[in-house]
Amino acid sequence: MCSGGISGHHRRSQGPYDVRLAVPIALIVVVTVVDILAPPEVHLGPFLVAAPAITASFAGPRTTGIIGALAVLAQTVVAVTRTSLTDLNHTLQVVALILISVLVAFLARLRERHEQQLTQLRSVAQAAQQVVLRPLPRRIGPLRLAAVYLAAEAEAQIGGDLYAAARTTGGTRFIIGDVRGKGLEAIGEAARLLGAFRAAAHWQPDLPTLVTYLEATVSSDLDTPGAWNTHAESDNEAFTTAAVLDIQDHSPTLTMINCGHPPPLLLRGGQVFELQVRQQAPPLGLTGFMTSAFTAEAFTFHTGDLVLLYTDGVIEARDRHGIFYPLTERVAAWSGHGPEALLRYMRDDLRKHAGGHLGDDAALVAIERVSHTVSHHPVPRNVGPPPSENR
């Protein structure tokens, strides 16, 4: 899933159809000519079976049948030229070639039908993705946004990683999270949490109240009999890490509650800082272990600052030597401008590090403040640089 024109998937490139079709045709011509010119004891006719077999790997049953018929015709020409069509050896070769051509044409039909089913499944997955993980707009208030979803499997369109934005009267609220687990259960839990966030982000007065509501939503699902039993896991093992942010339009501040999620990164003046909260809450679904209420913490977020939200699929991506992706270092090495440029760089660099295959789904959201009007109310004194800047 993506926004801002950033694609999260690469389609497999395929050569022109006629170029691929030239391969079996050329094979038929070469085998026929060589077989005619070869000594009597040399028989190359059996190699003609490769022509329809190759065609069946990329073409439909009709084209495969035509190539098979050409191969049979070529074998007939060889038989008439070298001996006669009634020669037992050539007769058996022609009959075998006919049977094999019919078989591979049938297999081509099965392959074509399977590809049609996969295409339909991809369409359903993309439709579900649009509903569950809606694209973020490029601009919300004083913010510019970009997002990208990188699936671990090429055929997967969506998993347990999630993100969303919701406009309020005075700002914008964001959530990024990662549901523990995979498959339909994770997708269902992600959809449930995103629905709760979109429904409540507009009317909950503050972040602690909003996160309390989200926790109640996750916990109520875990109390449902049979939930998460597909993998024979205990209900109390299910949870969702999440970071919930509130960025005000008229104040250079960002407030956040982090529930066991990797800390966002703040890019400011060519430097990168982790937005580490002093009181990190447990993941949603595990907050029964909390000894105090949710507490929102504030950070400065000026014009030109850029915040990068991400899931653990990014920092847990390994290269062929087993080394984790050094996110902070790679972001610090970026010298571009704008959220879309950052995510294009991150997408390409992450795939390069992982050798083109991620071990887990990964989601990234980049938020840049491009303007703000500071309110007449002074910013609290405790709202300063990220904690890591003071260390």
C-alpha positions as CSV (number, residue, x, y, z in Angstrom):
1,M,0.0,0.0,0.0
2,C,1.3,3.4,-0.8
3,S,0.6,7.1,-1.1
4,G,2.3,10.0,-2.7
5,G,3.0,7.9,-5.8
6,I,5.3,5.5,-4.1
7,S,4.9,1.9,-5.2
8,G,5.3,-0.8,-2.6
9,H,5.6,-3.6,-5.1
10,H,7.6,-4.3,-8.3
11,R,5.9,-6.1,-11.1
12,R,7.9,-8.9,-12.7
13,S,9.2,-7.6,-16.0
14,Q,8.4,-9.8,-19.0
15,G,9.7,-9.6,-22.6
16,P,7.6,-9.0,-25.6
17,Y,5.4,-12.0,-26.5
18,D,6.6,-12.3,-30.1
19,V,10.2,-12.4,-28.9
20,R,9.6,-15.3,-26.7
21,L,7.6,-17.0,-29.4
22,A,10.6,-16.8,-31.7
23,V,12.5,-19.2,-29.5
24,P,10.5,-22.4,-30.1
25,I,10.0,-21.5,-33.8
26,A,13.8,-21.0,-34.2
27,L,14.3,-24.4,-32.4
28,I,12.0,-26.1,-34.8
29,V,13.8,-24.6,-37.8
30,V,17.3,-25.5,-36.5
31,V,16.5,-29.0,-35.5
32,T,14.7,-29.7,-38.8
33,V,17.6,-28.4,-40.9
34,V,20.3,-30.2,-38.9
35,D,18.3,-33.4,-38.8
36,I,17.9,-33.4,-42.6
37,L,21.6,-32.8,-43.1
38,A,22.8,-35.2,-40.5
39,P,24.1,-38.7,-41.2
40,P,21.5,-41.5,-41.5
41,E,22.4,-42.9,-38.0
42,V,21.8,-39.5,-36.3
43,H,18.2,-38.7,-35.3
44,L,17.5,-35.2,-33.8
45,G,13.7,-35.4,-34.2
46,P,13.0,-36.0,-30.5
47,F,14.4,-32.6,-29.7
48,L,11.4,-31.1,-31.5
49,V,9.3,-31.9,-28.4
50,A,11.1,-29.0,-26.6
51,A,9.3,-26.5,-28.8
52,P,5.7,-27.0,-27.6
53,A,7.0,-27.6,-24.0
54,I,8.8,-24.2,-24.0
55,T,5.7,-22.5,-25.5
56,A,3.5,-23.9,-22.8
57,S,5.5,-22.1,-20.2
58,F,4.3,-18.6,-21.3
59,A,1.6,-19.0,-23.9
60,G,-2.0,-20.3,-23.9
61,P,-3.2,-23.7,-25.2
62,R,-4.1,-22.3,-28.7
63,T,-0.6,-21.0,-29.3
64,T,1.0,-24.1,-27.8
65,G,-1.1,-26.3,-30.1
66,I,0.0,-24.3,-33.1
67,I,3.7,-24.7,-32.2
68,G,3.0,-28.4,-31.6
69,A,1.5,-28.7,-35.0
70,L,4.5,-26.9,-36.6
71,A,6.8,-29.4,-34.8
72,V,4.7,-32.3,-36.1
73,L,4.9,-30.9,-39.6
74,A,8.6,-30.5,-39.3
75,Q,9.0,-34.0,-38.1
76,T,6.9,-35.2,-41.1
77,V,9.1,-33.2,-43.5
78,V,12.2,-34.8,-41.9
79,A,10.7,-38.3,-42.3
80,V,9.7,-37.8,-46.0
81,T,13.1,-36.3,-46.8
82,R,15.3,-38.9,-45.1
83,T,13.3,-42.1,-45.7
84,S,9.5,-42.2,-45.8
85,L,6.6,-41.3,-43.5
86,T,5.8,-45.0,-43.1
87,D,9.2,-45.7,-41.6
88,L,8.6,-47.2,-38.1
89,N,11.1,-44.9,-36.4
90,H,9.7,-41.7,-37.8
91,T,6.1,-42.9,-37.4
92,L,6.7,-43.4,-33.7
93,Q,8.4,-40.0,-33.4
94,V,5.4,-38.3,-35.1
95,V,2.9,-40.1,-32.9
96,A,4.8,-39.3,-29.7
97,L,5.2,-35.7,-30.7
98,I,1.4,-35.4,-31.3
99,L,0.6,-36.9,-27.9
100,I,3.1,-34.7,-26.1
101,S,1.9,-31.6,-27.9
102,V,-1.7,-32.4,-26.8
103,L,-0.6,-32.9,-23.3
104,V,1.4,-29.7,-23.0
105,A,-1.4,-27.7,-24.6
106,F,-3.7,-29.1,-21.8
107,L,-1.1,-28.1,-19.2
108,A,-0.9,-24.7,-20.7
109,R,-4.7,-24.4,-20.3
110,L,-4.4,-25.3,-16.6
111,R,-1.6,-22.8,-16.1
112,E,-3.6,-20.1,-17.8
113,R,-6.6,-20.9,-15.6
114,H,-4.4,-20.8,-12.5
115,E,-3.0,-17.4,-13.5
116,Q,-6.5,-16.1,-14.0
117,Q,-7.4,-17.2,-10.5
118,L,-4.3,-15.6,-9.1
119,T,-5.2,-12.3,-10.9
120,Q,-8.7,-12.4,-9.3
121,L,-7.2,-13.1,-5.9
122,R,-4.8,-10.1,-6.3
123,S,-7.7,-7.9,-7.3
124,V,-9.6,-9.0,-4.1
125,A,-6.4,-8.4,-2.0
126,Q,-5.9,-4.9,-3.5
127,A,-9.6,-4.1,-2.9
128,A,-9.3,-5.3,0.7
129,Q,-6.1,-3.2,1.1
130,Q,-7.9,-0.1,-0.1
131,V,-10.6,-0.6,2.5
132,V,-8.4,-1.6,5.5
133,L,-5.2,0.4,4.8
134,R,-6.5,3.5,3.1
135,P,-4.0,5.6,1.2
136,L,-2.9,8.7,3.1
137,P,-3.4,12.1,1.4
138,R,-0.3,13.9,0.3
139,R,-1.2,17.0,2.3
140,I,-3.2,17.4,5.6
141,G,-3.3,20.9,7.0
142,P,0.3,22.0,7.5
143,L,1.7,18.5,7.0
144,R,3.0,16.7,3.9
145,L,2.7,12.9,4.0
146,A,3.9,9.8,2.3
147,A,3.5,6.1,3.2
148,V,4.6,2.8,1.8
149,Y,3.8,-0.8,2.6
150,L,6.3,-3.5,1.8
151,A,5.0,-7.0,1.9
152,A,7.4,-9.8,2.8
153,E,5.8,-12.1,0.2
154,A,5.4,-11.0,-3.4
155,E,1.8,-12.2,-3.6
156,A,0.8,-10.7,-0.3
157,Q,-0.8,-7.3,-0.4
158,I,-1.5,-6.7,3.3
159,G,-0.7,-8.1,6.7
160,G,-0.7,-7.1,10.3
161,D,1.2,-3.8,9.9
162,L,-1.1,-0.8,9.9
163,Y,-1.2,3.0,9.8
164,A,-3.8,5.7,9.5
165,A,-4.3,9.4,9.9
166,A,-7.4,11.3,11.2
167,R,-8.1,15.0,11.0
168,T,-9.3,16.8,14.1
169,T,-10.5,20.3,14.7
170,G,-7.0,21.6,15.6
171,G,-4.6,19.1,14.2
172,T,-4.0,15.6,12.9
173,R,-3.7,12.3,14.7
174,F,-1.7,9.3,13.5
175,I,-1.4,5.7,14.4
176,I,1.2,3.1,13.3
177,G,1.2,-0.4,14.6
178,D,2.1,-4.0,14.2
179,V,-0.3,-6.9,15.1
180,R,1.5,-9.9,16.5
181,G,1.0,-12.9,14.1
182,K,0.3,-13.4,10.5
183,G,-2.5,-14.4,8.1
184,L,-6.2,-13.6,8.3
185,E,-6.2,-13.2,12.1
186,A,-3.6,-10.4,11.9
187,I,-5.4,-8.7,9.1
188,G,-8.7,-8.9,11.0
189,E,-7.2,-7.5,14.1
190,A,-5.5,-4.7,12.1
191,A,-8.8,-3.8,10.5
192,R,-10.5,-3.8,13.9
193,L,-7.9,-1.5,15.4
194,L,-7.9,0.9,12.4
195,G,-11.7,1.1,12.5
196,A,-11.6,2.0,16.2
197,F,-9.0,4.6,15.6
198,R,-10.8,6.2,12.7
199,A,-14.1,6.2,14.6
200,A,-12.7,7.7,17.9
201,A,-9.8,9.9,16.8
202,H,-12.2,12.7,15.9
203,W,-14.1,12.9,19.2
204,Q,-11.8,11.6,21.9
205,P,-10.6,14.8,23.7
206,D,-7.0,13.7,24.3
207,L,-4.5,11.0,23.5
208,P,-4.7,9.1,26.8
209,T,-8.5,8.8,26.4
210,L,-8.1,7.7,22.7
211,V,-5.5,5.1,23.5
212,T,-7.6,3.8,26.4
213,Y,-10.4,3.4,23.9
214,L,-8.1,1.5,21.5
215,E,-7.0,-0.7,24.3
216,A,-10.6,-1.6,25.2
217,T,-11.2,-2.4,21.5
218,V,-8.2,-4.8,21.4
219,S,-8.9,-6.4,24.7
220,S,-12.6,-7.0,23.9
221,D,-11.5,-8.9,20.8
222,L,-9.2,-11.0,22.9
223,D,-12.0,-11.9,25.2
224,T,-14.0,-13.4,22.3
225,P,-14.1,-17.2,22.7
226,G,-11.9,-18.9,20.1
227,A,-10.0,-15.8,19.1
228,W,-6.5,-16.4,17.9
229,N,-6.8,-20.2,18.3
230,T,-5.8,-21.0,14.7
231,H,-2.2,-21.4,15.8
232,A,-3.1,-22.9,19.1
233,E,-1.9,-19.8,20.9
234,S,-3.2,-18.6,24.2
235,D,-5.4,-15.5,24.1
236,N,-3.2,-13.6,26.4
237,E,-0.3,-13.9,23.9
238,A,-2.0,-11.7,21.3
239,F,-1.1,-8.0,21.3
240,T,-0.4,-5.1,19.0
241,T,2.4,-2.6,19.3
242,A,1.4,0.9,18.4
243,A,2.4,4.5,18.5
244,V,-0.3,7.2,18.5
245,L,0.6,10.8,17.7
246,D,-1.1,14.1,17.8
247,I,0.3,17.0,15.7
248,Q,-1.3,20.4,16.3
249,D,-1.7,22.9,13.5
250,H,-1.0,26.0,15.4
251,S,1.7,24.9,17.8
252,P,5.2,23.4,17.0
253,T,4.6,20.4,19.1
254,L,4.0,16.7,18.6
255,T,2.5,14.6,21.4
256,M,2.8,10.8,21.5
257,I,1.9,7.7,23.4
258,N,4.1,4.7,22.6
259,C,2.7,1.2,23.3
260,G,5.7,-1.0,22.8
261,H,6.4,0.2,19.3
262,P,9.8,1.1,17.8
263,P,10.5,4.9,18.5
264,P,9.9,7.3,15.5
265,L,12.8,9.2,14.1
266,L,13.0,12.9,13.9
267,L,15.0,14.5,11.1
268,R,16.0,18.0,11.8
269,G,18.8,20.1,10.3
270,G,20.6,17.0,8.9
271,Q,20.5,15.2,12.2
272,V,18.4,12.2,13.3
273,F,17.0,11.7,16.7
274,E,14.9,9.0,18.3
275,L,11.6,10.1,19.8
276,Q,12.0,8.1,23.0
277,V,9.2,8.5,25.5
278,R,10.1,8.4,29.2
279,Q,7.2,6.2,30.1
280,Q,6.5,3.6,27.4
281,A,3.3,1.7,27.8
282,P,3.0,-2.1,27.1
283,P,1.5,-3.2,23.7
284,L,-2.2,-3.0,23.3
285,G,-3.7,-6.1,24.7
286,L,-1.1,-6.3,27.5
287,T,-1.9,-3.1,29.3
288,G,-3.4,-5.0,32.2
289,F,0.1,-5.1,33.5
290,M,0.3,-1.3,33.7
291,T,0.5,0.3,37.1
292,S,-0.5,3.8,35.9
293,A,-2.7,5.5,33.3
294,F,-1.5,6.3,29.8
295,T,0.7,9.4,29.6
296,A,1.3,11.5,26.5
297,E,4.7,13.1,26.1
298,A,5.4,16.2,23.9
299,F,8.3,16.9,21.5
300,T,9.0,20.0,19.5
301,F,8.1,19.7,15.8
302,H,9.1,22.8,13.8
303,T,8.6,23.8,10.2
304,G,11.0,21.7,8.1
305,D,11.2,18.9,10.6
306,L,10.3,15.4,9.3
307,V,9.2,12.4,11.4
308,L,9.6,8.8,10.2
309,L,7.2,6.2,11.6
310,Y,8.0,2.6,10.9
311,T,7.2,-1.0,12.0
312,D,9.7,-3.6,13.2
313,G,9.9,-5.2,9.8
314,V,12.2,-2.4,8.8
315,I,14.7,-2.7,11.7
316,E,14.6,-6.5,11.7
317,A,15.4,-6.9,8.0
318,R,18.7,-8.8,7.7
319,D,21.3,-8.9,5.0
320,R,23.0,-12.2,3.8
321,H,25.4,-12.0,6.8
322,G,22.5,-11.7,9.3
323,I,23.1,-8.1,10.1
324,F,20.0,-6.0,10.9
325,Y,19.2,-3.0,8.9
326,P,20.8,0.1,10.5
327,L,17.9,2.4,10.1
328,T,19.2,5.5,12.0
329,E,22.5,5.4,10.1
330,R,20.8,5.0,6.7
331,V,18.3,7.8,7.4
332,A,21.2,10.0,8.5
333,A,23.0,9.3,5.2
334,W,20.0,10.6,3.2
335,S,20.5,14.0,1.7
336,G,17.2,14.5,-0.2
337,H,14.1,16.6,0.6
338,G,10.5,15.7,1.3
339,P,8.6,12.7,2.6
340,E,8.1,11.0,-0.8
341,A,11.8,11.3,-1.6
342,L,12.7,9.8,1.8
343,L,10.4,6.8,1.4
344,R,11.6,6.1,-2.1
345,Y,15.2,6.1,-0.8
346,M,14.2,3.9,2.2
347,R,12.3,1.4,0.0
348,D,15.2,0.9,-2.4
349,D,17.8,0.9,0.3
350,L,15.9,-1.6,2.5
351,R,15.4,-4.0,-0.4
352,K,19.0,-3.7,-1.3
353,H,20.1,-4.5,2.2
354,A,17.7,-7.5,2.5
355,G,18.6,-8.9,-1.0
356,G,15.2,-8.2,-2.3
357,H,13.4,-10.3,0.2
358,L,12.1,-9.0,3.6
359,G,11.6,-11.4,6.5
360,D,8.5,-9.6,7.6
361,D,6.1,-7.0,6.3
362,A,7.2,-3.4,6.8
363,A,5.3,-0.1,6.8
364,L,6.8,3.4,6.7
365,V,5.1,6.8,7.1
366,A,6.9,10.1,6.7
367,I,5.4,13.3,8.0
368,E,6.9,16.8,7.3
369,R,5.7,20.0,8.7
370,V,5.8,22.6,5.9
371,S,4.1,25.5,7.8
372,H,2.5,26.4,11.0
373,T,1.1,29.4,12.8
374,V,2.3,29.5,16.4
375,S,-0.6,30.2,18.8
376,H,-0.6,33.0,21.3
377,H,-0.4,30.4,24.1
378,P,3.3,29.8,25.1
379,V,4.7,26.3,24.5
380,P,5.3,24.5,27.9
381,R,8.8,24.6,29.1
382,N,9.1,20.8,29.2
383,V,8.4,20.6,25.5
384,G,12.0,20.7,24.2
385,P,14.1,18.7,21.9
386,P,13.7,14.9,21.8
387,P,15.2,13.3,24.9
388,S,18.0,11.8,22.9
389,E,19.2,15.3,21.9
390,N,19.9,16.1,25.6
391,R,22.0,13.0,26.1
